[in-house]
Amino acid sequence: MIRQGLLRESAARSIGPGRPRRPLEIDGRRWRVIGVAFEVGRISACDLNLHGRRLGVHYEHVGRSAKELVATACGFVEKIGLDGVLAVGISTTGFADPQSRCILRSSATAPQPCTPLESLYAAAGDRPVLLANNMHALAAYWLLSQNQDCQEDVLLTHMGDGAIGAVFLAAGKPNRGCVTGGNELGHMRLPVETDECICGRTGCLERICSSAYLRRLSGDMSADLVVRLRS
């Protein structure tokens, strides 16, 4: 892995008797990865080093359909280029199936129940592609950003406008569960009348924590949840 440019010897050296250890660390100089993120009505992409730090331009596009988002994602990968790229990572809200290369039920591509990603895999060429839930991707980044090994159980949560997710780390390792999705915290139901969720039901927590529900309560069609929380 050192010869391949994935790891390098750390400058840190052990102190004390005996043969000194030579700690290894991730080498972020040679390789880079492309990250593609499907979010609600939006696609974004950029290239990063192996430490998860952004290197180049961050591309972003707001789209109306799943087909448009996928096509735009392919264009972003072509713009970034594959020279020096080790792998391509794709994150999405909801559920994804790496085996069939599809986004399944997801707020990012709703109302379409299944979104094929074959064209995006083709744009990645011969580079490995990792398709994962966005909360699993967040958990991986959280692990990389820690200064020391974490052996504790951790619950990471994320809240956006109409989007709530969570992922559980058991003994510091992301727990994927039996399906390729994060903990569906946002679909915990309460006895509240809301707009229909992508899961086909009403009263989901992420439908309550949304600008749409705030407008429904207040009657103010310009009400924005993020703005209200900041004020």
mmCIF file of the C-alpha atoms, coordinates in Angstrom:
data_MODEL
# 
_entry.id   MODEL 
# 
loop_
_atom_site.group_PDB 
_atom_site.id 
_atom_site.type_symbol 
_atom_site.label_atom_id 
_atom_site.label_alt_id 
_atom_site.label_comp_id 
_atom_site.label_asym_id 
_atom_site.label_entity_id 
_atom_site.label_seq_id 
_atom_site.pdbx_PDB_ins_code 
_atom_site.Cartn_x 
_atom_site.Cartn_y 
_atom_site.Cartn_z 
_atom_site.occupancy 
_atom_site.B_iso_or_equiv 
_atom_site.pdbx_formal_charge 
_atom_site.auth_seq_id 
_atom_site.auth_comp_id 
_atom_site.auth_asym_id 
_atom_site.auth_atom_id 
_atom_site.pdbx_PDB_model_num 
ATOM 1   C CA . MET A 1 1   ? 0.000   0.000  0.000   1.00 0.00 ? 1   MET A CA 1 
ATOM 2   C CA . ILE A 1 2   ? 2.961   2.310  0.526   1.00 0.00 ? 2   ILE A CA 1 
ATOM 3   C CA . ARG A 1 3   ? 4.240   1.572  -2.981  1.00 0.00 ? 3   ARG A CA 1 
ATOM 4   C CA . GLN A 1 4   ? 0.758   2.203  -4.370  1.00 0.00 ? 4   GLN A CA 1 
ATOM 5   C CA . GLY A 1 5   ? 0.645   5.615  -2.713  1.00 0.00 ? 5   GLY A CA 1 
ATOM 6   C CA . LEU A 1 6   ? -2.216  4.779  -0.345  1.00 0.00 ? 6   LEU A CA 1 
ATOM 7   C CA . LEU A 1 7   ? -0.193  4.884  2.889   1.00 0.00 ? 7   LEU A CA 1 
ATOM 8   C CA . ARG A 1 8   ? 2.999   6.554  4.029   1.00 0.00 ? 8   ARG A CA 1 
ATOM 9   C CA . GLU A 1 9   ? 5.176   6.412  7.090   1.00 0.00 ? 9   GLU A CA 1 
ATOM 10  C CA . SER A 1 10  ? 4.172   8.992  9.670   1.00 0.00 ? 10  SER A CA 1 
ATOM 11  C CA . ALA A 1 11  ? 6.680   11.564 10.883  1.00 0.00 ? 11  ALA A CA 1 
ATOM 12  C CA . ALA A 1 12  ? 5.745   10.626 14.452  1.00 0.00 ? 12  ALA A CA 1 
ATOM 13  C CA . ARG A 1 13  ? 8.109   8.215  16.172  1.00 0.00 ? 13  ARG A CA 1 
ATOM 14  C CA . SER A 1 14  ? 7.652   6.229  19.364  1.00 0.00 ? 14  SER A CA 1 
ATOM 15  C CA . ILE A 1 15  ? 9.701   7.109  22.435  1.00 0.00 ? 15  ILE A CA 1 
ATOM 16  C CA . GLY A 1 16  ? 11.210  4.584  24.822  1.00 0.00 ? 16  GLY A CA 1 
ATOM 17  C CA . PRO A 1 17  ? 13.234  1.381  24.819  1.00 0.00 ? 17  PRO A CA 1 
ATOM 18  C CA . GLY A 1 18  ? 13.086  -1.195 22.057  1.00 0.00 ? 18  GLY A CA 1 
ATOM 19  C CA . ARG A 1 19  ? 12.866  -0.947 18.328  1.00 0.00 ? 19  ARG A CA 1 
ATOM 20  C CA . PRO A 1 20  ? 10.948  2.219  17.402  1.00 0.00 ? 20  PRO A CA 1 
ATOM 21  C CA . ARG A 1 21  ? 7.623   1.780  15.667  1.00 0.00 ? 21  ARG A CA 1 
ATOM 22  C CA . ARG A 1 22  ? 6.953   3.331  12.290  1.00 0.00 ? 22  ARG A CA 1 
ATOM 23  C CA . PRO A 1 23  ? 3.309   4.430  12.367  1.00 0.00 ? 23  PRO A CA 1 
ATOM 24  C CA . LEU A 1 24  ? 1.479   4.570  9.046   1.00 0.00 ? 24  LEU A CA 1 
ATOM 25  C CA . GLU A 1 25  ? -1.023  7.158  7.909   1.00 0.00 ? 25  GLU A CA 1 
ATOM 26  C CA . ILE A 1 26  ? -3.190  7.759  4.835   1.00 0.00 ? 26  ILE A CA 1 
ATOM 27  C CA . ASP A 1 27  ? -1.223  9.402  2.041   1.00 0.00 ? 27  ASP A CA 1 
ATOM 28  C CA . GLY A 1 28  ? -3.365  12.157 0.554   1.00 0.00 ? 28  GLY A CA 1 
ATOM 29  C CA . ARG A 1 29  ? -0.815  13.343 -2.030  1.00 0.00 ? 29  ARG A CA 1 
ATOM 30  C CA . ARG A 1 30  ? -1.086  10.924 -4.945  1.00 0.00 ? 30  ARG A CA 1 
ATOM 31  C CA . TRP A 1 31  ? -4.676  9.760  -5.290  1.00 0.00 ? 31  TRP A CA 1 
ATOM 32  C CA . ARG A 1 32  ? -8.023  11.482 -5.241  1.00 0.00 ? 32  ARG A CA 1 
ATOM 33  C CA . VAL A 1 33  ? -11.641 10.363 -5.253  1.00 0.00 ? 33  VAL A CA 1 
ATOM 34  C CA . ILE A 1 34  ? -14.794 11.817 -6.803  1.00 0.00 ? 34  ILE A CA 1 
ATOM 35  C CA . GLY A 1 35  ? -17.810 12.274 -4.562  1.00 0.00 ? 35  GLY A CA 1 
ATOM 36  C CA . VAL A 1 36  ? -21.330 12.548 -5.992  1.00 0.00 ? 36  VAL A CA 1 
ATOM 37  C CA . ALA A 1 37  ? -24.249 13.390 -3.690  1.00 0.00 ? 37  ALA A CA 1 
ATOM 38  C CA . PHE A 1 38  ? -27.947 12.996 -4.488  1.00 0.00 ? 38  PHE A CA 1 
ATOM 39  C CA . GLU A 1 39  ? -30.079 15.212 -2.253  1.00 0.00 ? 39  GLU A CA 1 
ATOM 40  C CA . VAL A 1 40  ? -33.667 16.413 -2.415  1.00 0.00 ? 40  VAL A CA 1 
ATOM 41  C CA . GLY A 1 41  ? -33.976 18.037 -5.857  1.00 0.00 ? 41  GLY A CA 1 
ATOM 42  C CA . ARG A 1 42  ? -30.246 18.617 -6.114  1.00 0.00 ? 42  ARG A CA 1 
ATOM 43  C CA . ILE A 1 43  ? -27.050 16.926 -7.319  1.00 0.00 ? 43  ILE A CA 1 
ATOM 44  C CA . SER A 1 44  ? -23.523 17.932 -6.328  1.00 0.00 ? 44  SER A CA 1 
ATOM 45  C CA . ALA A 1 45  ? -20.039 16.593 -7.040  1.00 0.00 ? 45  ALA A CA 1 
ATOM 46  C CA . CYS A 1 46  ? -16.384 17.384 -6.341  1.00 0.00 ? 46  CYS A CA 1 
ATOM 47  C CA . ASP A 1 47  ? -13.017 15.684 -6.060  1.00 0.00 ? 47  ASP A CA 1 
ATOM 48  C CA . LEU A 1 48  ? -11.324 15.083 -2.724  1.00 0.00 ? 48  LEU A CA 1 
ATOM 49  C CA . ASN A 1 49  ? -8.063  13.692 -1.420  1.00 0.00 ? 49  ASN A CA 1 
ATOM 50  C CA . LEU A 1 50  ? -8.000  10.505 0.641   1.00 0.00 ? 50  LEU A CA 1 
ATOM 51  C CA . HIS A 1 51  ? -8.470  12.544 3.825   1.00 0.00 ? 51  HIS A CA 1 
ATOM 52  C CA . GLY A 1 52  ? -11.811 13.828 2.542   1.00 0.00 ? 52  GLY A CA 1 
ATOM 53  C CA . ARG A 1 53  ? -10.600 17.368 1.859   1.00 0.00 ? 53  ARG A CA 1 
ATOM 54  C CA . ARG A 1 54  ? -11.945 19.059 -1.255  1.00 0.00 ? 54  ARG A CA 1 
ATOM 55  C CA . LEU A 1 55  ? -9.406  19.697 -4.020  1.00 0.00 ? 55  LEU A CA 1 
ATOM 56  C CA . GLY A 1 56  ? -11.143 21.359 -6.940  1.00 0.00 ? 56  GLY A CA 1 
ATOM 57  C CA . VAL A 1 57  ? -14.418 22.958 -7.963  1.00 0.00 ? 57  VAL A CA 1 
ATOM 58  C CA . HIS A 1 58  ? -17.634 22.011 -6.202  1.00 0.00 ? 58  HIS A CA 1 
ATOM 59  C CA . TYR A 1 59  ? -20.325 21.462 -8.825  1.00 0.00 ? 59  TYR A CA 1 
ATOM 60  C CA . GLU A 1 60  ? -24.006 21.771 -7.925  1.00 0.00 ? 60  GLU A CA 1 
ATOM 61  C CA . HIS A 1 61  ? -27.258 21.683 -9.872  1.00 0.00 ? 61  HIS A CA 1 
ATOM 62  C CA . VAL A 1 62  ? -30.918 21.885 -8.890  1.00 0.00 ? 62  VAL A CA 1 
ATOM 63  C CA . GLY A 1 63  ? -33.057 19.538 -10.967 1.00 0.00 ? 63  GLY A CA 1 
ATOM 64  C CA . ARG A 1 64  ? -36.696 18.576 -11.262 1.00 0.00 ? 64  ARG A CA 1 
ATOM 65  C CA . SER A 1 65  ? -36.454 14.911 -12.162 1.00 0.00 ? 65  SER A CA 1 
ATOM 66  C CA . ALA A 1 66  ? -34.344 11.894 -11.236 1.00 0.00 ? 66  ALA A CA 1 
ATOM 67  C CA . LYS A 1 67  ? -33.342 11.458 -14.889 1.00 0.00 ? 67  LYS A CA 1 
ATOM 68  C CA . GLU A 1 68  ? -32.055 15.027 -15.032 1.00 0.00 ? 68  GLU A CA 1 
ATOM 69  C CA . LEU A 1 69  ? -30.057 14.595 -11.817 1.00 0.00 ? 69  LEU A CA 1 
ATOM 70  C CA . VAL A 1 70  ? -28.371 11.419 -13.084 1.00 0.00 ? 70  VAL A CA 1 
ATOM 71  C CA . ALA A 1 71  ? -27.502 12.991 -16.440 1.00 0.00 ? 71  ALA A CA 1 
ATOM 72  C CA . THR A 1 72  ? -26.055 16.045 -14.668 1.00 0.00 ? 72  THR A CA 1 
ATOM 73  C CA . ALA A 1 73  ? -24.029 13.818 -12.359 1.00 0.00 ? 73  ALA A CA 1 
ATOM 74  C CA . CYS A 1 74  ? -22.463 12.121 -15.392 1.00 0.00 ? 74  CYS A CA 1 
ATOM 75  C CA . GLY A 1 75  ? -21.524 15.538 -16.758 1.00 0.00 ? 75  GLY A CA 1 
ATOM 76  C CA . PHE A 1 76  ? -19.929 16.521 -13.463 1.00 0.00 ? 76  PHE A CA 1 
ATOM 77  C CA . VAL A 1 77  ? -17.767 13.373 -13.432 1.00 0.00 ? 77  VAL A CA 1 
ATOM 78  C CA . GLU A 1 78  ? -16.597 14.131 -16.978 1.00 0.00 ? 78  GLU A CA 1 
ATOM 79  C CA . LYS A 1 79  ? -15.746 17.726 -16.017 1.00 0.00 ? 79  LYS A CA 1 
ATOM 80  C CA . ILE A 1 80  ? -13.733 16.640 -12.988 1.00 0.00 ? 80  ILE A CA 1 
ATOM 81  C CA . GLY A 1 81  ? -11.858 13.993 -14.997 1.00 0.00 ? 81  GLY A CA 1 
ATOM 82  C CA . LEU A 1 82  ? -10.634 10.539 -14.042 1.00 0.00 ? 82  LEU A CA 1 
ATOM 83  C CA . ASP A 1 83  ? -6.860  11.098 -14.061 1.00 0.00 ? 83  ASP A CA 1 
ATOM 84  C CA . GLY A 1 84  ? -5.496  10.141 -10.657 1.00 0.00 ? 84  GLY A CA 1 
ATOM 85  C CA . VAL A 1 85  ? -8.926  9.068  -9.427  1.00 0.00 ? 85  VAL A CA 1 
ATOM 86  C CA . LEU A 1 86  ? -8.891  6.000  -7.209  1.00 0.00 ? 86  LEU A CA 1 
ATOM 87  C CA . ALA A 1 87  ? -12.658 5.523  -6.906  1.00 0.00 ? 87  ALA A CA 1 
ATOM 88  C CA . VAL A 1 88  ? -16.034 7.228  -7.267  1.00 0.00 ? 88  VAL A CA 1 
ATOM 89  C CA . GLY A 1 89  ? -18.386 7.465  -4.309  1.00 0.00 ? 89  GLY A CA 1 
ATOM 90  C CA . ILE A 1 90  ? -22.131 8.037  -4.682  1.00 0.00 ? 90  ILE A CA 1 
ATOM 91  C CA . SER A 1 91  ? -24.283 8.959  -1.700  1.00 0.00 ? 91  SER A CA 1 
ATOM 92  C CA . THR A 1 92  ? -28.056 9.289  -1.573  1.00 0.00 ? 92  THR A CA 1 
ATOM 93  C CA . THR A 1 93  ? -30.828 9.746  0.911   1.00 0.00 ? 93  THR A CA 1 
ATOM 94  C CA . GLY A 1 94  ? -33.024 6.733  1.584   1.00 0.00 ? 94  GLY A CA 1 
ATOM 95  C CA . PHE A 1 95  ? -32.196 3.314  0.173   1.00 0.00 ? 95  PHE A CA 1 
ATOM 96  C CA . ALA A 1 96  ? -29.789 2.186  -2.523  1.00 0.00 ? 96  ALA A CA 1 
ATOM 97  C CA . ASP A 1 97  ? -28.968 -1.180 -4.069  1.00 0.00 ? 97  ASP A CA 1 
ATOM 98  C CA . PRO A 1 98  ? -25.315 -1.477 -5.191  1.00 0.00 ? 98  PRO A CA 1 
ATOM 99  C CA . GLN A 1 99  ? -25.982 -4.879 -6.753  1.00 0.00 ? 99  GLN A CA 1 
ATOM 100 C CA . SER A 1 100 ? -28.597 -3.612 -9.211  1.00 0.00 ? 100 SER A CA 1 
ATOM 101 C CA . ARG A 1 101 ? -26.917 -0.150 -9.351  1.00 0.00 ? 101 ARG A CA 1 
ATOM 102 C CA . CYS A 1 102 ? -30.125 1.677  -8.472  1.00 0.00 ? 102 CYS A CA 1 
ATOM 103 C CA . ILE A 1 103 ? -31.387 4.248  -6.024  1.00 0.00 ? 103 ILE A CA 1 
ATOM 104 C CA . LEU A 1 104 ? -34.510 2.746  -4.495  1.00 0.00 ? 104 LEU A CA 1 
ATOM 105 C CA . ARG A 1 105 ? -37.005 4.662  -2.388  1.00 0.00 ? 105 ARG A CA 1 
ATOM 106 C CA . SER A 1 106 ? -35.411 8.055  -1.778  1.00 0.00 ? 106 SER A CA 1 
ATOM 107 C CA . SER A 1 107 ? -36.464 11.656 -1.152  1.00 0.00 ? 107 SER A CA 1 
ATOM 108 C CA . ALA A 1 108 ? -33.728 12.660 -3.620  1.00 0.00 ? 108 ALA A CA 1 
ATOM 109 C CA . THR A 1 109 ? -35.429 10.988 -6.583  1.00 0.00 ? 109 THR A CA 1 
ATOM 110 C CA . ALA A 1 110 ? -39.078 10.833 -5.486  1.00 0.00 ? 110 ALA A CA 1 
ATOM 111 C CA . PRO A 1 111 ? -41.652 10.093 -6.754  1.00 0.00 ? 111 PRO A CA 1 
ATOM 112 C CA . GLN A 1 112 ? -39.735 7.645  -8.970  1.00 0.00 ? 112 GLN A CA 1 
ATOM 113 C CA . PRO A 1 113 ? -39.511 4.352  -7.025  1.00 0.00 ? 113 PRO A CA 1 
ATOM 114 C CA . CYS A 1 114 ? -36.279 3.172  -8.677  1.00 0.00 ? 114 CYS A CA 1 
ATOM 115 C CA . THR A 1 115 ? -33.593 5.233  -10.394 1.00 0.00 ? 115 THR A CA 1 
ATOM 116 C CA . PRO A 1 116 ? -31.018 3.326  -12.515 1.00 0.00 ? 116 PRO A CA 1 
ATOM 117 C CA . LEU A 1 117 ? -27.428 4.581  -12.264 1.00 0.00 ? 117 LEU A CA 1 
ATOM 118 C CA . GLU A 1 118 ? -25.884 2.555  -15.083 1.00 0.00 ? 118 GLU A CA 1 
ATOM 119 C CA . SER A 1 119 ? -24.906 5.709  -17.005 1.00 0.00 ? 119 SER A CA 1 
ATOM 120 C CA . LEU A 1 120 ? -23.147 7.107  -13.935 1.00 0.00 ? 120 LEU A CA 1 
ATOM 121 C CA . TYR A 1 121 ? -21.264 3.846  -13.435 1.00 0.00 ? 121 TYR A CA 1 
ATOM 122 C CA . ALA A 1 122 ? -20.271 4.021  -17.104 1.00 0.00 ? 122 ALA A CA 1 
ATOM 123 C CA . ALA A 1 123 ? -19.005 7.591  -16.614 1.00 0.00 ? 123 ALA A CA 1 
ATOM 124 C CA . ALA A 1 124 ? -16.747 6.251  -13.842 1.00 0.00 ? 124 ALA A CA 1 
ATOM 125 C CA . GLY A 1 125 ? -15.000 4.004  -16.372 1.00 0.00 ? 125 GLY A CA 1 
ATOM 126 C CA . ASP A 1 126 ? -12.970 1.234  -14.769 1.00 0.00 ? 126 ASP A CA 1 
ATOM 127 C CA . ARG A 1 127 ? -12.822 2.988  -11.390 1.00 0.00 ? 127 ARG A CA 1 
ATOM 128 C CA . PRO A 1 128 ? -14.539 1.233  -8.481  1.00 0.00 ? 128 PRO A CA 1 
ATOM 129 C CA . VAL A 1 129 ? -17.879 2.788  -7.535  1.00 0.00 ? 129 VAL A CA 1 
ATOM 130 C CA . LEU A 1 130 ? -19.246 2.794  -4.004  1.00 0.00 ? 130 LEU A CA 1 
ATOM 131 C CA . LEU A 1 131 ? -22.988 3.466  -3.692  1.00 0.00 ? 131 LEU A CA 1 
ATOM 132 C CA . ALA A 1 132 ? -24.148 4.174  -0.151  1.00 0.00 ? 132 ALA A CA 1 
ATOM 133 C CA . ASN A 1 133 ? -26.712 5.959  1.969   1.00 0.00 ? 133 ASN A CA 1 
ATOM 134 C CA . ASN A 1 134 ? -25.656 9.515  2.787   1.00 0.00 ? 134 ASN A CA 1 
ATOM 135 C CA . MET A 1 135 ? -25.627 8.844  6.530   1.00 0.00 ? 135 MET A CA 1 
ATOM 136 C CA . HIS A 1 136 ? -23.222 5.923  6.042   1.00 0.00 ? 136 HIS A CA 1 
ATOM 137 C CA . ALA A 1 137 ? -21.019 8.295  4.045   1.00 0.00 ? 137 ALA A CA 1 
ATOM 138 C CA . LEU A 1 138 ? -21.192 10.822 6.885   1.00 0.00 ? 138 LEU A CA 1 
ATOM 139 C CA . ALA A 1 139 ? -20.194 8.111  9.359   1.00 0.00 ? 139 ALA A CA 1 
ATOM 140 C CA . ALA A 1 140 ? -17.151 7.210  7.248   1.00 0.00 ? 140 ALA A CA 1 
ATOM 141 C CA . TYR A 1 141 ? -16.099 10.870 7.110   1.00 0.00 ? 141 TYR A CA 1 
ATOM 142 C CA . TRP A 1 142 ? -16.624 11.195 10.871  1.00 0.00 ? 142 TRP A CA 1 
ATOM 143 C CA . LEU A 1 143 ? -14.270 8.261  11.447  1.00 0.00 ? 143 LEU A CA 1 
ATOM 144 C CA . LEU A 1 144 ? -11.604 9.774  9.174   1.00 0.00 ? 144 LEU A CA 1 
ATOM 145 C CA . SER A 1 145 ? -11.817 13.115 10.946  1.00 0.00 ? 145 SER A CA 1 
ATOM 146 C CA . GLN A 1 146 ? -11.236 11.747 14.455  1.00 0.00 ? 146 GLN A CA 1 
ATOM 147 C CA . ASN A 1 147 ? -7.820  12.246 16.027  1.00 0.00 ? 147 ASN A CA 1 
ATOM 148 C CA . GLN A 1 148 ? -7.956  8.919  17.822  1.00 0.00 ? 148 GLN A CA 1 
ATOM 149 C CA . ASP A 1 149 ? -9.626  5.539  17.528  1.00 0.00 ? 149 ASP A CA 1 
ATOM 150 C CA . CYS A 1 150 ? -13.218 5.535  18.736  1.00 0.00 ? 150 CYS A CA 1 
ATOM 151 C CA . GLN A 1 151 ? -14.402 2.274  20.267  1.00 0.00 ? 151 GLN A CA 1 
ATOM 152 C CA . GLU A 1 152 ? -17.663 3.625  21.656  1.00 0.00 ? 152 GLU A CA 1 
ATOM 153 C CA . ASP A 1 153 ? -21.203 3.294  20.343  1.00 0.00 ? 153 ASP A CA 1 
ATOM 154 C CA . VAL A 1 154 ? -22.156 6.509  18.555  1.00 0.00 ? 154 VAL A CA 1 
ATOM 155 C CA . LEU A 1 155 ? -25.409 7.773  17.059  1.00 0.00 ? 155 LEU A CA 1 
ATOM 156 C CA . LEU A 1 156 ? -24.925 10.397 14.344  1.00 0.00 ? 156 LEU A CA 1 
ATOM 157 C CA . THR A 1 157 ? -27.962 12.401 13.266  1.00 0.00 ? 157 THR A CA 1 
ATOM 158 C CA . HIS A 1 158 ? -28.504 14.932 10.502  1.00 0.00 ? 158 HIS A CA 1 
ATOM 159 C CA . MET A 1 159 ? -31.397 17.339 10.086  1.00 0.00 ? 159 MET A CA 1 
ATOM 160 C CA . GLY A 1 160 ? -32.291 19.375 7.028   1.00 0.00 ? 160 GLY A CA 1 
ATOM 161 C CA . ASP A 1 161 ? -35.449 21.007 5.714   1.00 0.00 ? 161 ASP A CA 1 
ATOM 162 C CA . GLY A 1 162 ? -37.758 18.023 5.313   1.00 0.00 ? 162 GLY A CA 1 
ATOM 163 C CA . ALA A 1 163 ? -34.922 15.515 5.688   1.00 0.00 ? 163 ALA A CA 1 
ATOM 164 C CA . ILE A 1 164 ? -33.851 13.714 8.861   1.00 0.00 ? 164 ILE A CA 1 
ATOM 165 C CA . GLY A 1 165 ? -31.428 10.819 8.981   1.00 0.00 ? 165 GLY A CA 1 
ATOM 166 C CA . ALA A 1 166 ? -29.349 8.874  11.467  1.00 0.00 ? 166 ALA A CA 1 
ATOM 167 C CA . VAL A 1 167 ? -26.702 6.181  11.503  1.00 0.00 ? 167 VAL A CA 1 
ATOM 168 C CA . PHE A 1 168 ? -25.458 3.999  14.340  1.00 0.00 ? 168 PHE A CA 1 
ATOM 169 C CA . LEU A 1 169 ? -21.789 3.180  14.902  1.00 0.00 ? 169 LEU A CA 1 
ATOM 170 C CA . ALA A 1 170 ? -21.276 0.042  16.993  1.00 0.00 ? 170 ALA A CA 1 
ATOM 171 C CA . ALA A 1 171 ? -17.872 0.041  18.684  1.00 0.00 ? 171 ALA A CA 1 
ATOM 172 C CA . GLY A 1 172 ? -16.903 2.867  16.354  1.00 0.00 ? 172 GLY A CA 1 
ATOM 173 C CA . LYS A 1 173 ? -17.873 1.037  13.152  1.00 0.00 ? 173 LYS A CA 1 
ATOM 174 C CA . PRO A 1 174 ? -20.865 1.972  10.967  1.00 0.00 ? 174 PRO A CA 1 
ATOM 175 C CA . ASN A 1 175 ? -23.647 -0.588 11.239  1.00 0.00 ? 175 ASN A CA 1 
ATOM 176 C CA . ARG A 1 176 ? -25.180 -1.001 7.791   1.00 0.00 ? 176 ARG A CA 1 
ATOM 177 C CA . GLY A 1 177 ? -27.980 -3.234 9.055   1.00 0.00 ? 177 GLY A CA 1 
ATOM 178 C CA . CYS A 1 178 ? -29.860 -5.615 6.779   1.00 0.00 ? 178 CYS A CA 1 
ATOM 179 C CA . VAL A 1 179 ? -30.500 -3.029 4.034   1.00 0.00 ? 179 VAL A CA 1 
ATOM 180 C CA . THR A 1 180 ? -28.318 -0.385 2.428   1.00 0.00 ? 180 THR A CA 1 
ATOM 181 C CA . GLY A 1 181 ? -29.962 2.545  4.166   1.00 0.00 ? 181 GLY A CA 1 
ATOM 182 C CA . GLY A 1 182 ? -29.340 4.583  7.285   1.00 0.00 ? 182 GLY A CA 1 
ATOM 183 C CA . ASN A 1 183 ? -31.561 4.552  10.346  1.00 0.00 ? 183 ASN A CA 1 
ATOM 184 C CA . GLU A 1 184 ? -34.907 5.865  9.061   1.00 0.00 ? 184 GLU A CA 1 
ATOM 185 C CA . LEU A 1 185 ? -35.416 8.268  11.965  1.00 0.00 ? 185 LEU A CA 1 
ATOM 186 C CA . GLY A 1 186 ? -37.248 10.669 9.688   1.00 0.00 ? 186 GLY A CA 1 
ATOM 187 C CA . HIS A 1 187 ? -40.026 8.123  9.109   1.00 0.00 ? 187 HIS A CA 1 
ATOM 188 C CA . MET A 1 188 ? -40.974 7.784  12.760  1.00 0.00 ? 188 MET A CA 1 
ATOM 189 C CA . ARG A 1 189 ? -44.682 8.642  12.661  1.00 0.00 ? 189 ARG A CA 1 
ATOM 190 C CA . LEU A 1 190 ? -46.601 10.972 14.962  1.00 0.00 ? 190 LEU A CA 1 
ATOM 191 C CA . PRO A 1 191 ? -50.382 11.573 15.128  1.00 0.00 ? 191 PRO A CA 1 
ATOM 192 C CA . VAL A 1 192 ? -50.096 14.773 13.067  1.00 0.00 ? 192 VAL A CA 1 
ATOM 193 C CA . GLU A 1 193 ? -51.721 15.611 9.732   1.00 0.00 ? 193 GLU A CA 1 
ATOM 194 C CA . THR A 1 194 ? -48.997 16.387 7.188   1.00 0.00 ? 194 THR A CA 1 
ATOM 195 C CA . ASP A 1 195 ? -48.434 16.122 3.464   1.00 0.00 ? 195 ASP A CA 1 
ATOM 196 C CA . GLU A 1 196 ? -47.903 12.581 2.235   1.00 0.00 ? 196 GLU A CA 1 
ATOM 197 C CA . CYS A 1 197 ? -44.330 11.370 2.668   1.00 0.00 ? 197 CYS A CA 1 
ATOM 198 C CA . ILE A 1 198 ? -42.323 9.462  0.055   1.00 0.00 ? 198 ILE A CA 1 
ATOM 199 C CA . CYS A 1 199 ? -43.025 6.341  2.127   1.00 0.00 ? 199 CYS A CA 1 
ATOM 200 C CA . GLY A 1 200 ? -46.718 6.777  1.300   1.00 0.00 ? 200 GLY A CA 1 
ATOM 201 C CA . ARG A 1 201 ? -47.824 7.782  4.796   1.00 0.00 ? 201 ARG A CA 1 
ATOM 202 C CA . THR A 1 202 ? -48.467 10.978 6.724   1.00 0.00 ? 202 THR A CA 1 
ATOM 203 C CA . GLY A 1 203 ? -47.148 12.189 10.077  1.00 0.00 ? 203 GLY A CA 1 
ATOM 204 C CA . CYS A 1 204 ? -43.493 11.310 9.413   1.00 0.00 ? 204 CYS A CA 1 
ATOM 205 C CA . LEU A 1 205 ? -41.040 13.325 11.489  1.00 0.00 ? 205 LEU A CA 1 
ATOM 206 C CA . GLU A 1 206 ? -39.260 14.747 8.440   1.00 0.00 ? 206 GLU A CA 1 
ATOM 207 C CA . ARG A 1 207 ? -42.591 15.950 7.017   1.00 0.00 ? 207 ARG A CA 1 
ATOM 208 C CA . ILE A 1 208 ? -43.249 17.753 10.306  1.00 0.00 ? 208 ILE A CA 1 
ATOM 209 C CA . CYS A 1 209 ? -39.765 19.320 10.380  1.00 0.00 ? 209 CYS A CA 1 
ATOM 210 C CA . SER A 1 210 ? -40.154 21.043 7.027   1.00 0.00 ? 210 SER A CA 1 
ATOM 211 C CA . SER A 1 211 ? -40.953 24.426 5.517   1.00 0.00 ? 211 SER A CA 1 
ATOM 212 C CA . ALA A 1 212 ? -44.062 22.892 3.932   1.00 0.00 ? 212 ALA A CA 1 
ATOM 213 C CA . TYR A 1 213 ? -45.528 22.026 7.326   1.00 0.00 ? 213 TYR A CA 1 
ATOM 214 C CA . LEU A 1 214 ? -44.505 25.411 8.760   1.00 0.00 ? 214 LEU A CA 1 
ATOM 215 C CA . ARG A 1 215 ? -46.423 27.122 5.930   1.00 0.00 ? 215 ARG A CA 1 
ATOM 216 C CA . ARG A 1 216 ? -49.391 24.884 6.577   1.00 0.00 ? 216 ARG A CA 1 
ATOM 217 C CA . LEU A 1 217 ? -49.467 25.906 10.238  1.00 0.00 ? 217 LEU A CA 1 
ATOM 218 C CA . SER A 1 218 ? -48.767 29.605 9.792   1.00 0.00 ? 218 SER A CA 1 
ATOM 219 C CA . GLY A 1 219 ? -50.540 30.276 6.508   1.00 0.00 ? 219 GLY A CA 1 
ATOM 220 C CA . ASP A 1 220 ? -47.438 32.181 5.391   1.00 0.00 ? 220 ASP A CA 1 
ATOM 221 C CA . MET A 1 221 ? -46.462 30.734 2.010   1.00 0.00 ? 221 MET A CA 1 
ATOM 222 C CA . SER A 1 222 ? -43.001 32.343 2.239   1.00 0.00 ? 222 SER A CA 1 
ATOM 223 C CA . ALA A 1 223 ? -42.169 30.757 5.608   1.00 0.00 ? 223 ALA A CA 1 
ATOM 224 C CA . ASP A 1 224 ? -38.808 28.964 5.651   1.00 0.00 ? 224 ASP A CA 1 
ATOM 225 C CA . LEU A 1 225 ? -37.848 26.474 8.357   1.00 0.00 ? 225 LEU A CA 1 
ATOM 226 C CA . VAL A 1 226 ? -34.123 27.262 8.288   1.00 0.00 ? 226 VAL A CA 1 
ATOM 227 C CA . VAL A 1 227 ? -34.744 31.001 8.481   1.00 0.00 ? 227 VAL A CA 1 
ATOM 228 C CA . ARG A 1 228 ? -37.208 30.513 11.371  1.00 0.00 ? 228 ARG A CA 1 
ATOM 229 C CA . LEU A 1 229 ? -34.703 28.380 13.310  1.00 0.00 ? 229 LEU A CA 1 
ATOM 230 C CA . ARG A 1 230 ? -31.991 31.000 12.876  1.00 0.00 ? 230 ARG A CA 1 
ATOM 231 C CA . SER A 1 231 ? -34.173 33.873 14.064  1.00 0.00 ? 231 SER A CA 1 
# 
